[in-house]
Amino acid sequence: MREKKAIAKLENYVLGTYAEHYAQNGVQAIDLIIASGYGVDHAMANVIKYAARQGKKEGADPEHDILKMAHYCLLALVALEKSKAGKND
């Protein structure tokens, strides 16, 4: 199954990004954005941004751009799940 290999690649990419992110006192900016209720919109806006410029920047790596989009799609799912959970409280 080709998707299984792609999922493994995505998982490695996502887990590898967390060492690169800036965090204030261990809090990621995306966590604050999700907590404020803008997580899905923020993540999907980034998907659009990366899709629009995919492969167009000098030295661009199309695979890296696609992995970034997929990561933001995952973050949108996380934000959606958190918003649904908050409505059930």
Contacts in CASP RR format, 6 or more apart in sequence:
PFRMAT RR
TARGET T0000
AUTHOR 0000-0000-0000
METHOD contacts of the structure
MODEL  1
MREKKAIAKLENYVLGTYAEHYAQNGVQAIDLIIASGYGVDHAMANVIKY
AARQGKKEGADPEHDILKMAHYCLLALVALEKSKAGKND
9 67 0 8 1.000
10 67 0 8 1.000
10 70 0 8 1.000
10 71 0 8 1.000
10 74 0 8 1.000
13 67 0 8 1.000
13 70 0 8 1.000
13 71 0 8 1.000
14 71 0 8 1.000
14 74 0 8 1.000
17 71 0 8 1.000
18 28 0 8 1.000
21 28 0 8 1.000
21 29 0 8 1.000
22 29 0 8 1.000
23 29 0 8 1.000
30 39 0 8 1.000
30 42 0 8 1.000
30 43 0 8 1.000
30 75 0 8 1.000
33 39 0 8 1.000
33 42 0 8 1.000
33 79 0 8 1.000
34 75 0 8 1.000
34 78 0 8 1.000
34 79 0 8 1.000
34 82 0 8 1.000
37 79 0 8 1.000
37 83 0 8 1.000
39 75 0 8 1.000
39 76 0 8 1.000
39 79 0 8 1.000
39 83 0 8 1.000
40 76 0 8 1.000
40 79 0 8 1.000
40 80 0 8 1.000
40 83 0 8 1.000
42 79 0 8 1.000
43 72 0 8 1.000
43 73 0 8 1.000
43 75 0 8 1.000
43 76 0 8 1.000
43 79 0 8 1.000
44 72 0 8 1.000
44 76 0 8 1.000
46 68 0 8 1.000
46 69 0 8 1.000
46 72 0 8 1.000
47 69 0 8 1.000
47 72 0 8 1.000
47 73 0 8 1.000
47 76 0 8 1.000
50 65 0 8 1.000
50 68 0 8 1.000
50 69 0 8 1.000
50 72 0 8 1.000
51 69 0 8 1.000
53 60 0 8 1.000
53 65 0 8 1.000
54 60 0 8 1.000
54 62 0 8 1.000
54 65 0 8 1.000
54 66 0 8 1.000
54 69 0 8 1.000
55 61 0 8 1.000
55 62 0 8 1.000
55 65 0 8 1.000
END
